[in-house]
Amino acid sequence: MRVVVVVLVALLIYLQTTLWFGKGGIRDEQLLERDVVKLQTEVLALKERNQTLAAEVLDLKQGLEAIEELARTEMGMVKDGELFFQLINPTQGNDVDSAAHE
């Protein structure tokens, strides 16, 4: 009778260990669930990015205003007859250099 109890306890310990820590066990399932949530978040962010890019492509195909805005902001282009002013802030390095030369 004792031998049967010891064998059953050993079998129970083995099965519980396999269930919790073995391949395909509860621990693996929890890790996979965490990975799924992480990937779903990434997919959602990528879908939003794709929608933004699709809207931008549509704007570029349909209107010259979007093209003009991109040319102005990204390439610094100006229209004929416009004046371009660039304001430069003096840096601290220049102040130190001019004070040293005085």
N, C-alpha and C positions, 0 to 999 in steps of 0.2 A: 504494500500500500504506500509506503514512504517513497519508494522508487517512482511510482506513478505520479505522486504529488511533485517530486523534484523534477521529473521530466516535463510535467505540465507547466510548472513555474518557469523552467528554462525555456520552453517553447513560447510561453506568453511573453517573456522578456525579449526573446529573439524577434517575435512578431511585432511587438511595440517598437523596438529599435528600428526595424525595417520600415514600419509605417511612418515613423517620425523623421528618420534621418537617411533612409535608403533612397535609391534612385526611384523617382516618381512618387516619393512620399509627400507628406504634408509640407515639409520645409521647402521642397522643390516647387510645390504648387504655390506657396506664398511668394517665392521669388519670381515665379512666372507671372503671377497676378500683378506684382509691383512693376515688372517690365511692361506688361500690357498697358497699365495706366500711364506709364512714362511715354510709351510709343503713341498712345491715343492723344496725349497732350501735344506731342511733336507733330502728329498728323493734322491736328486742328490748327496749329500755328502755320503749318505749310499750306493748308487750304485757304486760310485767310490771306497769306502772302500771294498765293496764286490768284485769288479774286482781285487783290489790289493790282497785280500786274496785268490781269486781263482787262480791268477797267482802264488802266493807263494805255494799253495797246489800242483799245477801242477809241479812246480820246485822240490818240495819235493818228488813227486812221480817219477819223471823222472831222477833226477841226484843226485849223491852222493856229488857233489860239494856244492850244497845248504845245504845239511845236515851238511857237514863239516864246512861250514861258520857259520851256526847257532850254532853248538857245540862250535866253537871257540869264537864267540862274546857273546853268552848268557850264556855259562857254563864255559868259561875259559879253555877249553880243549886244550891240545898240542899233537902233534904227537910223536911217538917213535923216540928218537934220537934228539929231539929239546930241547933247553934250554929255560926256562921261566924266564924272568927278570921282577921284579916289582919295579918301582921307586916310592919312597915315598917322598913327599915334606914336609919339616918340617913346623909345624904350629906355629903361633905366641905364642900360649899358652905354647909350649915347650920352646921357647926362654926365656919367662918371668920366667918360673920355673927354668931353668938352671942359669939365671942371679941372681935369688934370693938365690940360694945355694952357690954362689961364695963368 
